[in-house]
Amino acid sequence: MRLNLQKSWSILLAIFLFFGFLILYSPSVKAIKNFTVDVQPAKISSVGTYKFTFTVEKNFNVHQYVKIVFPPGTILSPPLPENEKERKQRLFEMLDYIYFGTTPCGPCGSLPIFTTLADGSLEMKINTVIQYDVKENPVVIVTIYPEVCIQSPAVPGEYTAAQISNNGGAGCLTFLKLSGGR
């Protein structure tokens, strides 16, 4: 009986070690890669068009969210109204100017959520309106037009922007350079 118990423990230990090794040394899959951003105009204190492009390595379903974190100092200009009804109306109007590929977010039904983070970054959370399949349609393009009124930071320099999703993706970073002048 004691021999069977030792044998069982040895087999169990071997199984745990095997699976632990697989988990430790399996290649990590980042759900997002090749993240870039293009801002036009790339000037300080300017409202412009933001075009974010990234490739998904995992399927990205309709209504999964995308968070885009704009650099510290980025603001909504004018800011969102304090009045709840006016605020919702403005957010609803923004949906016509936030696109996934060539599809506006208007039909997605959920309003974007803007949050100013502790470091002064502006975070926008929005649900996707199209499904992205890694085999058929892996490149995601999110375009935010000037009508959304996202204004770039007031200080020239190089900035980091982040993109995060809820499909298991890791945040990806890129740099954007803003020059002086409006």
N, C-alpha and C positions, 0 to 999 in steps of 0.2 A: 504494500500500500504506500509506504514511504517512497519507494522508487518511482511509482506512478505519479505521485505528487511532485517530486523533483523534476520528472520528465515533463509534466504539464507546465510547470513554471518555466522551464527552459524553453519550451516551444512558445509559450506566451511572450517571454522576453525577446526571443528571436523575431517574432511577428512585430512587436512594438519597435524594435531597432530597425527592422526593414522599412516599415512605414515612416518612421521618423527620418530615416536617411532619404527616402523619396521626397518627403515634404521639404527637408532642408536643402536638397540639391536639385529640386525641380526648377526649371526656368520660370522666372516670374513673368506673368503676362500683365502688362499695363494695358488698360482698356483704351487708352488714348496715347497717340504719339504724333510727331510732326506738327506740333501746335505753332501756328504763326498768327500774327496780327498785322493788319495794314490799316493805318489811320490816315484819312485824307480830309482836311489838310493836317499834316503832322506839325502843328504849331501850338504854342502855349495859349492857354485861355480861349481855345477855339471849340466851337460845336462842329462836329464833322461826322463822317461816315466811318464806322469801325467794321472791319471785315475779319472775322476769326475763322481760320481754317485748321482742321485737324483730322486725323485718320483714326477710326475706331478699330480696335482689335477684338472687340466683343460686340455682339448685336446690340443695337440701341433702339429700344422700342418707343412707339408713340406714347406721349405723356410722361416719359422719364424726364427728369429735370436736368438742365445745364446751368451751372453757376459760372458766371464770368466775373472775375475780380479785377476791377480797374485800378490803376496805380493810385497811391495816396495823393490827395489833392484833386482828384476827379470829382466833379459834382454834376447834379442835374440843374440846369439853368434855363428857365426858372425852377426853383425847388418845387416838389410836389405840394399841392394845397393841403392845409391842415384840415379843412372841412372834409369829412369822410365821403360825402356824395361827390364833391368836386374832384377829390383824389381818385376815386374809382373811375370817374369819367375820363380823367387824363390818362390813367393807366390803360383803360380800354382803348383809347385813341392811339396809344403807343403801339398796340398790337399790329396795326396796319403797317408799321415801319420797322418791325423786327422780323427778319426772314430766316428760315432754315432752307438753304438752297434757293429755289425760286418761289417758295411757298410762304406767304405771310402768316404770322402767328394768329391773326384775327380769328380763324375758325377753331383755334385750340381750346378756347373756353376758359382758360385760367389766366389771370392777370399776372404780369411780372411783379416780382417782389424786389424792391431796392432797399439795401441796408448799408449804412455807413459803419464800417468796422472801426475797431479801436485805434488802428494805425492811420486812419483817415482814408483808407481805400473804400471804393464804392463797389458793392457786390450786387449783381443782378441775377436773380434766379428765375428761370423761365422753362416751361415745359416744351418738349419737342412736339412738332406737328407732323413729322414724317418718321418712318422706320428706316434705320440704317442697318444694312446687312453686311457683314464683313466680306462676304463673297461677291455681292452684287453692287453695293453702294457704300463703300467704306469711308469715303471722304465727306466730312460734314463742313458746311460753310454756313456760318451765322453772320448775317449782315445787320447792323444797326444803323439806321439812317439818321440824318441830322434832326428830323422831326421829333426824335426821342429826347433831344436836347442834352446829350451827355457832353459835358465840357471838359476838355483836357486840363491837366494841372497848369498852374500859373508860372511854374519855374522850369526853364529849359533843362534838359538832361536826358539820361537814359532811364527808362522805367521798366518795371516788371509787370506783366499781366498774367493772370492765372485762369485756367479753365478746369472745372471740376464737374464730374457727372455722378449720377447715382446708379450707373450700371457696373459699379465695381472699379471704376477708373481712378487712376492716380492723377493728381493735379499735374499739369504740364506748364512749363514756363517759357516765356520768350521775352525778348527785349524790344522796346520801341523807343525811338529817339525823337524827342520833340525839340524843335528849334525855336528861337525867339521870334517875336513878331506875331501879329494876329492874322 
